[in-house]
């Protein structure tokens, strides 16, 4: 089993192996290239397609962006992301259609063991010693808005149409159609027609 296969199987893996470092290096270099380009440069947005797992036809990243693997992230149509997106996509991250991410959002599909010896000096079956990680997928549904400075942790599913309030830390699933806020993030109330702002049009 490769180290990447271990990630997807939910096992401990060694992120320092050359196999995984090579995948990450490609994403890191392309993120650097993207971040150095002018936002009006027509060649800028297509750089994302060189490292992302999949993405719809219409999308926008304000930048700067930082993906850890890139190839483990799958994004639907009509995606928008503001400044300073951080994506630790050790596990897979699935993002639906019409999703909006505010400034400084972090998607953290990775983790370390709590026991120090397992985290910092893990002995693997071949005898080498390294730091270890494990990872769980993130699922973000359609029509979701994640507001500024929110953090979404691995293993979380955010339902269709949900809104995550600014500064929230999402550690548990959020139901569809709910406004959810806080640290840890909790569903506050359903979003209803009373939330309409059409009078501002």
TIRO-2110 file (N, C-alpha, C; in Angstrom, 1 decimal):
// TIRO-2110
0.8, -1.2, 0.0, N, 1, A
0.0, 0.0, 0.0, CA, 1, A
0.9, 1.2, 0.0, C, 1, A
0.6, 2.2, -0.9, N, 2, A
1.4, 3.4, -1.0, CA, 2, A
1.0, 4.3, 0.2, C, 2, A
1.8, 5.4, 0.4, N, 3, A
1.4, 6.3, 1.5, CA, 3, A
0.2, 7.0, 1.2, C, 3, A
-0.1, 7.4, -0.1, N, 4, A
-1.3, 8.0, -0.5, CA, 4, A
-2.5, 7.1, -0.3, C, 4, A
-2.4, 5.8, -0.6, N, 5, A
-3.4, 4.9, -0.3, CA, 5, A
-3.7, 4.8, 1.2, C, 5, A
-2.7, 4.9, 2.0, N, 6, A
-2.9, 4.8, 3.4, CA, 6, A
-3.8, 6.0, 3.9, C, 6, A
-3.5, 7.2, 3.3, N, 7, A
-4.4, 8.4, 3.6, CA, 7, A
-5.8, 8.0, 3.4, C, 7, A
-6.1, 7.6, 2.2, N, 8, A
-7.5, 7.3, 1.8, CA, 8, A
-8.1, 6.2, 2.5, C, 8, A
-7.3, 5.3, 3.1, N, 9, A
-7.8, 4.2, 3.9, CA, 9, A
-8.0, 4.5, 5.3, C, 9, A
-7.7, 5.8, 5.7, N, 10, A
-7.8, 6.2, 7.1, CA, 10, A
-6.8, 5.7, 8.0, C, 10, A
-5.6, 5.4, 7.5, N, 11, A
-4.5, 4.9, 8.3, CA, 11, A
-3.5, 6.0, 8.6, C, 11, A
-2.6, 5.7, 9.6, N, 12, A
-1.5, 6.6, 9.8, CA, 12, A
-0.6, 6.6, 8.6, C, 12, A
-0.1, 7.8, 8.3, N, 13, A
0.8, 7.9, 7.1, CA, 13, A
2.0, 8.8, 7.4, C, 13, A
3.0, 8.7, 6.7, N, 14, A
4.2, 9.5, 6.8, CA, 14, A
4.3, 10.5, 5.7, C, 14, A
3.9, 11.7, 6.1, N, 15, A
3.9, 12.8, 5.1, CA, 15, A
5.2, 13.2, 4.6, C, 15, A
6.3, 12.7, 5.2, N, 16, A
7.7, 13.1, 4.8, CA, 16, A
8.2, 12.2, 3.7, C, 16, A
7.5, 11.2, 3.3, N, 17, A
8.0, 10.3, 2.3, CA, 17, A
8.1, 11.1, 0.9, C, 17, A
9.1, 10.7, 0.1, N, 18, A
9.3, 11.3, -1.2, CA, 18, A
8.0, 11.3, -2.0, C, 18, A
7.3, 10.1, -1.9, N, 19, A
6.1, 9.9, -2.7, CA, 19, A
5.1, 11.1, -2.5, C, 19, A
4.8, 11.4, -1.2, N, 20, A
3.9, 12.5, -0.9, CA, 20, A
4.5, 13.8, -1.0, C, 20, A
5.7, 14.0, -0.7, N, 21, A
6.4, 15.3, -0.9, CA, 21, A
6.3, 15.7, -2.4, C, 21, A
6.5, 14.8, -3.3, N, 22, A
6.5, 15.1, -4.7, CA, 22, A
5.1, 15.6, -5.2, C, 22, A
4.0, 15.0, -4.6, N, 23, A
2.7, 15.5, -5.0, CA, 23, A
2.5, 16.9, -4.4, C, 23, A
2.8, 17.1, -3.2, N, 24, A
2.7, 18.4, -2.5, CA, 24, A
3.5, 19.5, -3.2, C, 24, A
4.7, 19.1, -3.6, N, 25, A
5.6, 20.1, -4.2, CA, 25, A
5.0, 20.7, -5.5, C, 25, A
4.4, 19.8, -6.3, N, 26, A
3.8, 20.3, -7.5, CA, 26, A
2.7, 21.4, -7.2, C, 26, A
1.8, 21.1, -6.2, N, 27, A
0.8, 22.1, -5.8, CA, 27, A
1.4, 23.3, -5.2, C, 27, A
2.5, 23.2, -4.4, N, 28, A
3.1, 24.4, -3.7, CA, 28, A
3.7, 25.3, -4.8, C, 28, A
4.4, 24.7, -5.8, N, 29, A
5.0, 25.5, -6.8, CA, 29, A
4.0, 26.2, -7.6, C, 29, A
2.9, 25.5, -8.0, N, 30, A
1.9, 26.2, -8.8, CA, 30, A
1.1, 27.2, -8.0, C, 30, A
0.9, 27.0, -6.7, N, 31, A
0.3, 28.1, -5.9, CA, 31, A
1.2, 29.3, -5.8, C, 31, A
2.5, 29.1, -5.7, N, 32, A
3.4, 30.2, -5.8, CA, 32, A
3.3, 31.0, -7.1, C, 32, A
3.2, 30.3, -8.2, N, 33, A
3.1, 30.9, -9.5, CA, 33, A
1.8, 31.7, -9.5, C, 33, A
0.7, 31.1, -9.1, N, 34, A
-0.6, 31.8, -9.1, CA, 34, A
-0.6, 33.1, -8.3, C, 34, A
0.0, 33.0, -7.1, N, 35, A
0.1, 34.1, -6.1, CA, 35, A
0.9, 35.3, -6.6, C, 35, A
1.8, 35.0, -7.5, N, 36, A
2.7, 36.0, -8.1, CA, 36, A
2.1, 36.7, -9.3, C, 36, A
1.0, 36.2, -9.8, N, 37, A
0.4, 36.7, -11.1, CA, 37, A
-0.6, 37.8, -10.8, C, 37, A
-0.7, 38.7, -11.7, N, 38, A
-1.7, 39.8, -11.6, CA, 38, A
-3.1, 39.2, -11.7, C, 38, A
-4.0, 39.7, -10.9, N, 39, A
-5.4, 39.2, -10.9, CA, 39, A
-6.1, 39.3, -12.2, C, 39, A
-5.7, 40.3, -13.1, N, 40, A
-6.3, 40.4, -14.4, CA, 40, A
-5.6, 39.6, -15.5, C, 40, A
-4.5, 38.9, -15.1, N, 41, A
-3.8, 38.1, -16.1, CA, 41, A
-4.7, 36.9, -16.5, C, 41, A
-5.0, 36.8, -17.7, N, 42, A
-5.9, 35.7, -18.2, CA, 42, A
-5.3, 34.3, -18.0, C, 42, A
-4.0, 34.2, -17.8, N, 43, A
-3.4, 32.9, -17.6, CA, 43, A
-3.4, 32.5, -16.1, C, 43, A
-3.9, 33.4, -15.2, N, 44, A
-3.8, 33.1, -13.8, CA, 44, A
-4.7, 32.0, -13.3, C, 44, A
-6.0, 32.1, -13.6, N, 45, A
-7.0, 31.1, -13.1, CA, 45, A
-6.7, 29.7, -13.7, C, 45, A
-6.3, 29.6, -14.9, N, 46, A
-6.0, 28.2, -15.4, CA, 46, A
-4.9, 27.5, -14.7, C, 46, A
-4.1, 28.2, -14.0, N, 47, A
-3.0, 27.5, -13.2, CA, 47, A
-3.6, 26.6, -12.2, C, 47, A
-4.8, 26.9, -11.7, N, 48, A
-5.4, 26.0, -10.7, CA, 48, A
-5.7, 24.7, -11.3, C, 48, A
-6.1, 24.6, -12.5, N, 49, A
-6.4, 23.3, -13.2, CA, 49, A
-5.2, 22.4, -13.3, C, 49, A
-4.0, 23.0, -13.1, N, 50, A
-2.8, 22.2, -13.3, CA, 50, A
-2.5, 21.3, -12.0, C, 50, A
-3.2, 21.6, -10.9, N, 51, A
-2.9, 20.8, -9.7, CA, 51, A
-4.2, 20.4, -9.0, C, 51, A
-5.4, 20.9, -9.3, N, 52, A
-6.6, 20.6, -8.6, CA, 52, A
-7.1, 19.2, -9.0, C, 52, A
-7.8, 18.5, -8.1, N, 53, A
-8.4, 17.2, -8.5, CA, 53, A
-9.4, 17.3, -9.6, C, 53, A
-10.3, 18.3, -9.4, N, 54, A
-11.3, 18.6, -10.4, CA, 54, A
-11.9, 20.0, -10.0, C, 54, A
-12.4, 20.7, -11.0, N, 55, A
-13.1, 22.0, -10.7, CA, 55, A
-14.0, 22.3, -11.9, C, 55, A
-15.1, 23.0, -11.6, N, 56, A
-16.1, 23.3, -12.6, CA, 56, A
-15.5, 24.3, -13.6, C, 56, A
-16.4, 24.7, -14.6, N, 57, A
-15.9, 25.6, -15.7, CA, 57, A
-15.8, 27.0, -15.2, C, 57, A
-16.7, 27.4, -14.2, N, 58, A
-16.7, 28.8, -13.7, CA, 58, A
-16.2, 28.8, -12.3, C, 58, A
-15.1, 29.5, -12.0, N, 59, A
-14.6, 29.6, -10.7, CA, 59, A
-13.7, 30.9, -10.5, C, 59, A
-13.5, 31.3, -9.3, N, 60, A
-12.6, 32.5, -9.0, CA, 60, A
-12.0, 32.3, -7.7, C, 60, A
-10.7, 32.5, -7.7, N, 61, A
-9.9, 32.6, -6.4, CA, 61, A
-9.2, 34.0, -6.4, C, 61, A
-9.5, 34.8, -5.4, N, 62, A
-8.9, 36.1, -5.3, CA, 62, A
-7.4, 35.9, -5.0, C, 62, A
-7.0, 35.0, -4.2, N, 63, A
-5.6, 34.8, -3.9, CA, 63, A
-5.2, 35.7, -2.8, C, 63, A
-4.1, 35.4, -2.1, N, 64, A
-3.3, 34.3, -2.3, CA, 64, A
-4.0, 33.0, -1.8, C, 64, A
-3.5, 31.8, -2.4, N, 65, A
-4.0, 30.5, -2.1, CA, 65, A
-2.9, 29.6, -1.7, C, 65, A
-3.2, 28.6, -0.8, N, 66, A
-2.2, 27.6, -0.5, CA, 66, A
-2.9, 26.3, -0.4, C, 66, A
-2.6, 25.3, -1.3, N, 67, A
-3.1, 24.0, -1.2, CA, 67, A
-2.0, 23.1, -0.8, C, 67, A
-2.3, 22.1, 0.0, N, 68, A
-1.2, 21.1, 0.4, CA, 68, A
-1.0, 20.1, -0.7, C, 68, A
-2.0, 19.4, -1.2, N, 69, A
-1.9, 18.5, -2.2, CA, 69, A
-2.6, 19.0, -3.5, C, 69, A
-3.7, 19.6, -3.4, N, 70, A
-4.4, 20.1, -4.6, CA, 70, A
-5.2, 19.0, -5.3, C, 70, A
-4.5, 17.9, -5.6, N, 71, A
-5.1, 16.8, -6.3, CA, 71, A
-6.1, 16.1, -5.5, C, 71, A
-6.2, 16.3, -4.2, N, 72, A
-7.2, 15.7, -3.3, CA, 72, A
-8.4, 16.6, -3.2, C, 72, A
-8.5, 17.7, -3.9, N, 73, A
-9.7, 18.6, -3.7, CA, 73, A
-10.5, 18.6, -5.0, C, 73, A
-11.8, 18.5, -4.8, N, 74, A
-12.8, 18.4, -6.0, CA, 74, A
-13.8, 19.5, -5.8, C, 74, A
-13.9, 20.4, -6.7, N, 75, A
-14.8, 21.6, -6.6, CA, 75, A
-15.8, 21.6, -7.7, C, 75, A
-17.0, 22.0, -7.4, N, 76, A
-18.1, 22.1, -8.4, CA, 76, A
-18.1, 23.4, -9.2, C, 76, A
-19.3, 23.7, -9.7, N, 77, A
-19.4, 24.9, -10.6, CA, 77, A
-19.6, 26.1, -9.8, C, 77, A
-19.3, 27.3, -10.4, N, 78, A
-19.6, 28.6, -9.8, CA, 78, A
-19.0, 28.8, -8.4, C, 78, A
-17.7, 28.5, -8.3, N, 79, A
-17.0, 28.6, -7.0, CA, 79, A
-16.4, 30.0, -6.9, C, 79, A
-16.5, 30.6, -5.7, N, 80, A
-15.8, 31.8, -5.4, CA, 80, A
-15.1, 31.7, -4.0, C, 80, A
-13.9, 32.2, -4.0, N, 81, A
-13.1, 32.3, -2.8, CA, 81, A
-12.4, 33.6, -2.7, C, 81, A
-12.4, 34.2, -1.5, N, 82, A
-11.8, 35.5, -1.2, CA, 82, A
-10.3, 35.3, -0.8, C, 82, A
-9.7, 36.3, -0.2, N, 83, A
-8.3, 36.2, 0.1, CA, 83, A
-7.9, 35.1, 1.1, C, 83, A
-6.7, 34.6, 0.9, N, 84, A
-6.0, 33.8, 1.9, CA, 84, A
-6.7, 32.5, 2.2, C, 84, A
-7.0, 31.7, 1.2, N, 85, A
-7.5, 30.3, 1.4, CA, 85, A
-6.4, 29.4, 1.7, C, 85, A
-6.6, 28.6, 2.7, N, 86, A
-5.6, 27.5, 3.1, CA, 86, A
-6.4, 26.2, 3.0, C, 86, A
-5.8, 25.3, 2.2, N, 87, A
-6.5, 24.0, 2.0, CA, 87, A
-5.5, 22.9, 2.4, C, 87, A
-5.6, 22.3, 3.5, N, 88, A
-4.8, 21.1, 3.9, CA, 88, A
-5.6, 19.9, 3.5, C, 88, A
-5.5, 19.5, 2.2, N, 89, A
-6.3, 18.4, 1.7, CA, 89, A
-5.5, 17.1, 1.7, C, 89, A
-5.0, 16.7, 2.8, N, 90, A
-4.4, 15.4, 2.9, CA, 90, A
-5.4, 14.4, 2.6, C, 90, A
-6.5, 14.4, 3.3, N, 91, A
-7.7, 13.6, 2.9, CA, 91, A
-8.4, 14.3, 1.7, C, 91, A
-9.4, 13.7, 1.2, N, 92, A
-10.1, 14.4, 0.1, CA, 92, A
-11.1, 15.4, 0.6, C, 92, A
-11.2, 16.5, -0.2, N, 93, A
-12.2, 17.6, 0.1, CA, 93, A
-13.1, 17.7, -1.1, C, 93, A
-14.4, 17.6, -0.8, N, 94, A
-15.4, 17.7, -1.8, CA, 94, A
-16.2, 19.0, -1.6, C, 94, A
-16.3, 19.8, -2.6, N, 95, A
-17.0, 21.1, -2.5, CA, 95, A
-18.0, 21.2, -3.6, C, 95, A
-19.3, 21.4, -3.3, N, 96, A
-20.4, 21.4, -4.3, CA, 96, A
-20.4, 22.6, -5.2, C, 96, A
-21.6, 22.9, -5.8, N, 97, A
-21.8, 24.0, -6.7, CA, 97, A
-22.2, 25.2, -5.9, C, 97, A
-21.9, 26.4, -6.5, N, 98, A
-22.3, 27.7, -5.9, CA, 98, A
-21.8, 27.9, -4.5, C, 98, A
-20.6, 27.5, -4.2, N, 99, A
-20.0, 27.7, -2.9, CA, 99, A
-19.2, 29.0, -2.8, C, 99, A
-19.3, 29.7, -1.7, N, 100, A
-18.6, 30.9, -1.5, CA, 100, A
-17.8, 30.8, -0.2, C, 100, A
-16.5, 31.2, -0.3, N, 101, A
-15.6, 31.2, 0.9, CA, 101, A
-15.1, 32.6, 1.1, C, 101, A
-15.2, 33.1, 2.4, N, 102, A
-14.8, 34.4, 2.7, CA, 102, A
-13.2, 34.4, 2.9, C, 102, A
-12.7, 35.6, 3.3, N, 103, A
-11.3, 35.7, 3.6, CA, 103, A
-10.8, 34.8, 4.7, C, 103, A
-9.6, 34.3, 4.5, N, 104, A
-8.9, 33.6, 5.6, CA, 104, A
-9.6, 32.3, 6.0, C, 104, A
-10.3, 31.7, 5.1, N, 105, A
-10.9, 30.4, 5.4, CA, 105, A
-9.9, 29.3, 5.3, C, 105, A
-9.9, 28.3, 6.3, N, 106, A
-9.0, 27.2, 6.3, CA, 106, A
-9.8, 25.9, 6.3, C, 106, A
-9.5, 25.0, 5.3, N, 107, A
-10.1, 23.7, 5.3, CA, 107, A
-9.0, 22.7, 5.7, C, 107, A
-9.2, 22.0, 6.8, N, 108, A
-8.1, 21.3, 7.4, CA, 108, A
-8.4, 19.8, 7.5, C, 108, A
-8.3, 19.1, 6.4, N, 109, A
-8.5, 17.7, 6.3, CA, 109, A
-7.3, 16.9, 6.6, C, 109, A
-6.7, 17.1, 7.8, N, 110, A
-5.5, 16.4, 8.3, CA, 110, A
-5.5, 16.5, 9.8, C, 110, A
-4.7, 15.6, 10.4, N, 111, A
-4.6, 15.5, 11.9, CA, 111, A
-3.4, 14.8, 12.3, C, 111, A
-3.0, 14.9, 13.6, N, 112, A
-1.9, 14.2, 14.2, CA, 112, A
-2.4, 13.5, 15.4, C, 112, A
-1.8, 12.3, 15.8, N, 113, A
-2.2, 11.7, 17.0, CA, 113, A
-1.9, 12.6, 18.2, C, 113, A
-2.7, 12.4, 19.3, N, 114, A
-2.6, 13.1, 20.5, CA, 114, A
-1.4, 12.7, 21.3, C, 114, A
-1.0, 11.4, 21.3, N, 115, A
0.1, 10.8, 22.0, CA, 115, A
1.4, 11.2, 21.3, C, 115, A
2.2, 11.9, 22.1, N, 116, A
3.4, 12.5, 21.5, CA, 116, A
4.3, 11.5, 20.8, C, 116, A
4.5, 10.4, 21.3, N, 117, A
5.4, 9.4, 20.7, CA, 117, A
4.9, 8.9, 19.4, C, 117, A
3.5, 8.9, 19.2, N, 118, A
2.9, 8.5, 18.0, CA, 118, A
3.0, 9.6, 17.0, C, 118, A
3.0, 10.8, 17.5, N, 119, A
3.0, 12.0, 16.6, CA, 119, A
4.3, 12.4, 16.1, C, 119, A
5.4, 12.3, 16.9, N, 120, A
6.7, 12.8, 16.6, CA, 120, A
7.8, 11.8, 16.4, C, 120, A
7.6, 10.6, 16.8, N, 121, A
8.6, 9.6, 16.6, CA, 121, A
8.1, 8.2, 16.3, C, 121, A
7.1, 8.2, 15.4, N, 122, A
6.5, 6.9, 15.0, CA, 122, A
7.4, 6.0, 14.3, C, 122, A
7.5, 4.7, 14.7, N, 123, A
8.4, 3.8, 14.0, CA, 123, A
7.5, 3.0, 13.0, C, 123, A
7.8, 3.1, 11.7, N, 124, A
7.0, 2.4, 10.7, CA, 124, A
7.5, 1.0, 10.5, C, 124, A
6.7, 0.1, 9.8, N, 125, A
7.0, -1.3, 9.7, CA, 125, A
8.4, -1.5, 9.0, C, 125, A
8.8, -0.6, 8.1, N, 126, A
10.1, -0.8, 7.5, CA, 126, A
11.3, -0.3, 8.4, C, 126, A
11.0, 0.2, 9.6, N, 127, A
12.0, 0.5, 10.5, CA, 127, A
12.3, 2.0, 10.6, C, 127, A
11.9, 2.8, 9.7, N, 128, A
12.2, 4.3, 9.7, CA, 128, A
11.3, 4.9, 10.7, C, 128, A
11.8, 6.1, 11.3, N, 129, A
11.1, 6.8, 12.3, CA, 129, A
10.7, 8.2, 11.7, C, 129, A
9.5, 8.6, 11.9, N, 130, A
9.1, 9.9, 11.4, CA, 130, A
7.9, 10.4, 12.1, C, 130, A
7.4, 11.7, 11.8, N, 131, A
6.2, 12.2, 12.3, CA, 131, A
5.0, 11.4, 11.6, C, 131, A
3.9, 11.3, 12.2, N, 132, A
2.8, 10.6, 11.6, CA, 132, A
1.5, 11.5, 11.6, C, 132, A
0.7, 11.2, 10.6, N, 133, A
-0.6, 11.9, 10.5, CA, 133, A
-1.7, 10.9, 10.1, C, 133, A
-2.9, 11.4, 10.3, N, 134, A
-4.1, 10.7, 9.7, CA, 134, A
-5.0, 11.7, 9.2, C, 134, A
-6.0, 11.3, 8.4, N, 135, A
-6.8, 12.4, 7.8, CA, 135, A
-8.2, 11.8, 7.5, C, 135, A
-9.2, 12.7, 7.6, N, 136, A
-10.6, 12.4, 7.2, CA, 136, A
-11.1, 13.4, 6.2, C, 136, A
-12.0, 13.0, 5.3, N, 137, A
-12.5, 13.8, 4.3, CA, 137, A
-13.4, 14.9, 4.8, C, 137, A
-13.5, 16.0, 4.0, N, 138, A
-14.4, 17.1, 4.3, CA, 138, A
-15.4, 17.1, 3.1, C, 138, A
-16.7, 17.3, 3.4, N, 139, A
-17.8, 17.4, 2.4, CA, 139, A
-18.5, 18.7, 2.6, C, 139, A
-18.5, 19.5, 1.6, N, 140, A
-19.2, 20.8, 1.7, CA, 140, A
-20.2, 20.8, 0.5, C, 140, A
-21.5, 20.9, 0.9, N, 141, A
-22.6, 20.8, 0.0, CA, 141, A
-22.7, 22.0, -1.0, C, 141, A
-23.8, 21.9, -1.8, N, 142, A
-24.1, 23.0, -2.7, CA, 142, A
-24.6, 24.3, -2.0, C, 142, A
-24.4, 25.4, -2.6, N, 143, A
-25.0, 26.7, -2.1, CA, 143, A
-24.5, 27.1, -0.7, C, 143, A
-23.3, 26.7, -0.3, N, 144, A
-22.8, 26.9, 1.1, CA, 144, A
-22.0, 28.2, 1.1, C, 144, A
-22.1, 29.0, 2.1, N, 145, A
-21.3, 30.2, 2.3, CA, 145, A
-20.5, 30.0, 3.6, C, 145, A
-19.2, 30.0, 3.6, N, 146, A
-18.4, 29.9, 4.8, CA, 146, A
-17.7, 31.3, 4.9, C, 146, A
-18.1, 32.0, 6.0, N, 147, A
-17.6, 33.4, 6.1, CA, 147, A
-16.2, 33.5, 6.7, C, 147, A
-15.7, 34.7, 6.8, N, 148, A
-14.3, 35.0, 7.1, CA, 148, A
-13.8, 34.3, 8.3, C, 148, A
-12.5, 33.9, 8.2, N, 149, A
-11.8, 33.3, 9.3, CA, 149, A
-12.3, 32.1, 9.9, C, 149, A
-13.2, 31.4, 9.2, N, 150, A
-13.7, 30.1, 9.6, CA, 150, A
-12.7, 29.0, 9.4, C, 150, A
-12.8, 28.0, 10.2, N, 151, A
-11.9, 26.8, 10.0, CA, 151, A
-12.8, 25.6, 10.0, C, 151, A
-12.7, 24.7, 9.0, N, 152, A
-13.4, 23.5, 8.9, CA, 152, A
-12.5, 22.3, 9.1, C, 152, A
-12.8, 21.4, 10.1, N, 153, A
-11.9, 20.3, 10.4, CA, 153, A
-12.3, 19.0, 9.6, C, 153, A
-11.4, 18.1, 9.5, N, 154, A
-11.6, 16.9, 8.8, CA, 154, A
-12.7, 16.1, 9.5, C, 154, A
-13.4, 15.3, 8.6, N, 155, A
-14.5, 14.5, 9.1, CA, 155, A
-15.8, 15.1, 9.1, C, 155, A
-15.9, 16.4, 8.7, N, 156, A
-17.1, 17.2, 8.8, CA, 156, A
-17.8, 17.2, 7.4, C, 156, A
-19.2, 17.2, 7.5, N, 157, A
-20.1, 17.4, 6.4, CA, 157, A
-20.9, 18.7, 6.6, C, 157, A
-20.9, 19.6, 5.7, N, 158, A
-21.7, 20.8, 5.8, CA, 158, A
-22.8, 20.7, 4.7, C, 158, A
-24.1, 20.7, 5.2, N, 159, A
-25.2, 20.4, 4.3, CA, 159, A
-25.5, 21.6, 3.3, C, 159, A
-26.3, 21.3, 2.3, N, 160, A
-26.6, 22.2, 1.2, CA, 160, A
-27.2, 23.5, 1.9, C, 160, A
-26.8, 24.6, 1.3, N, 161, A
-27.5, 25.9, 1.7, CA, 161, A
-27.1, 26.4, 3.1, C, 161, A
-26.2, 25.7, 3.8, N, 162, A
-25.8, 26.2, 5.1, CA, 162, A
-24.9, 27.4, 5.0, C, 162, A
-24.9, 28.2, 6.1, N, 163, A
-24.0, 29.4, 6.2, CA, 163, A
-23.2, 29.2, 7.5, C, 163, A
-21.9, 29.3, 7.4, N, 164, A
-21.0, 29.2, 8.6, CA, 164, A
-20.6, 30.6, 8.9, C, 164, A
-20.9, 31.1, 10.2, N, 165, A
-20.5, 32.4, 10.6, CA, 165, A
-19.0, 32.7, 10.7, C, 165, A
-18.7, 34.0, 10.6, N, 166, A
-17.3, 34.4, 10.7, CA, 166, A
-16.6, 33.9, 12.0, C, 166, A
-15.4, 33.4, 11.9, N, 167, A
-14.6, 33.0, 13.0, CA, 167, A
-15.0, 31.7, 13.6, C, 167, A
-15.9, 30.9, 13.0, N, 168, A
-16.3, 29.7, 13.5, CA, 168, A
-15.3, 28.6, 13.3, C, 168, A
-15.3, 27.6, 14.2, N, 169, A
-14.5, 26.4, 14.0, CA, 169, A
-15.4, 25.2, 14.0, C, 169, A
-15.5, 24.6, 12.8, N, 170, A
-16.5, 23.6, 12.5, CA, 170, A
-15.9, 22.2, 12.8, C, 170, A
-16.3, 21.6, 13.9, N, 171, A
-15.8, 20.3, 14.3, CA, 171, A
-16.8, 19.2, 14.1, C, 171, A
-18.1, 19.5, 13.9, N, 172, A
-19.2, 18.5, 13.7, CA, 172, A
-20.0, 18.9, 12.5, C, 172, A
-20.8, 17.9, 12.0, N, 173, A
-21.6, 18.1, 10.9, CA, 173, A
-22.6, 19.2, 11.1, C, 173, A
-22.9, 20.0, 10.0, N, 174, A
-23.9, 21.1, 10.1, CA, 174, A
-25.0, 20.7, 9.1, C, 174, A
-26.3, 20.8, 9.6, N, 175, A
-27.4, 20.4, 8.7, CA, 175, A
-27.6, 21.3, 7.6, C, 175, A
-28.3, 20.9, 6.5, N, 176, A
-28.6, 21.7, 5.4, CA, 176, A
-29.5, 22.8, 5.8, C, 176, A
-29.3, 24.0, 5.2, N, 177, A
-30.2, 25.1, 5.4, CA, 177, A
-30.1, 25.8, 6.7, C, 177, A
-29.1, 25.6, 7.5, N, 178, A
-28.9, 26.2, 8.8, CA, 178, A
-27.8, 27.3, 8.8, C, 178, A
-28.1, 28.3, 9.6, N, 179, A
-27.0, 29.2, 10.0, CA, 179, A
-26.3, 28.6, 11.2, C, 179, A
-25.0, 28.5, 11.1, N, 180, A
-24.2, 27.9, 12.2, CA, 180, A
-23.1, 28.8, 12.6, C, 180, A
-22.8, 28.9, 13.9, N, 181, A
-21.8, 29.9, 14.4, CA, 181, A
-21.1, 29.3, 15.6, C, 181, A
-19.9, 29.9, 15.9, N, 182, A
-19.3, 29.7, 17.2, CA, 182, A
-18.1, 28.8, 17.2, C, 182, A
-17.5, 28.7, 18.4, N, 183, A
-16.3, 27.9, 18.6, CA, 183, A
-16.6, 27.0, 19.8, C, 183, A
-16.9, 25.7, 19.6, N, 184, A
-17.1, 25.0, 18.3, CA, 184, A
-18.4, 25.5, 17.7, C, 184, A
-18.4, 25.3, 16.4, N, 185, A
-19.6, 25.8, 15.6, CA, 185, A
-20.8, 24.9, 15.8, C, 185, A
-21.9, 25.6, 16.1, N, 186, A
-23.2, 24.8, 16.3, CA, 186, A
-24.3, 25.4, 15.5, C, 186, A
-25.3, 24.6, 15.0, N, 187, A
-26.4, 25.2, 14.3, CA, 187, A
-27.2, 26.1, 15.2, C, 187, A
-27.4, 27.3, 14.7, N, 188, A
-28.1, 28.4, 15.4, CA, 188, A
-29.6, 28.3, 15.2, C, 188, A
-29.9, 28.3, 13.8, N, 189, A
-31.3, 28.3, 13.5, CA, 189, A
-31.4, 28.1, 12.0, C, 189, A
-32.6, 27.6, 11.5, N, 190, A
-32.8, 27.5, 10.1, CA, 190, A
-32.8, 28.8, 9.4, C, 190, A
-32.3, 28.9, 8.1, N, 191, A
-32.4, 30.1, 7.3, CA, 191, A
-33.8, 30.0, 6.6, C, 191, A
-34.5, 31.2, 6.8, N, 192, A
-35.9, 31.2, 6.2, CA, 192, A
-36.1, 32.4, 5.3, C, 192, A
-37.3, 32.6, 4.8, N, 193, A
-37.6, 33.7, 4.0, CA, 193, A
-37.5, 35.0, 4.8, C, 193, A
-37.6, 35.0, 6.1, N, 194, A
-37.4, 36.2, 6.9, CA, 194, A
-36.0, 36.7, 6.8, C, 194, A
-35.1, 35.9, 6.3, N, 195, A
-33.7, 36.4, 6.1, CA, 195, A
-33.4, 37.1, 4.8, C, 195, A
-34.5, 37.2, 4.0, N, 196, A
-34.3, 37.8, 2.7, CA, 196, A
-33.9, 39.3, 2.8, C, 196, A
-33.0, 39.7, 1.8, N, 197, A
-32.5, 41.1, 1.7, CA, 197, A
-33.0, 41.7, 0.4, C, 197, A
-34.0, 41.1, -0.2, N, 198, A
-34.4, 41.6, -1.5, CA, 198, A
-34.9, 43.1, -1.5, C, 198, A
-35.2, 43.6, -0.3, N, 199, A
-35.7, 45.0, -0.2, CA, 199, A
-34.5, 45.9, -0.4, C, 199, A
-33.3, 45.4, -0.3, N, 200, A
-32.1, 46.2, -0.5, CA, 200, A
-31.7, 46.3, -2.0, C, 200, A
-32.4, 45.6, -2.9, N, 201, A
-32.1, 45.6, -4.3, CA, 201, A
-32.5, 46.9, -4.9, C, 201, A
END
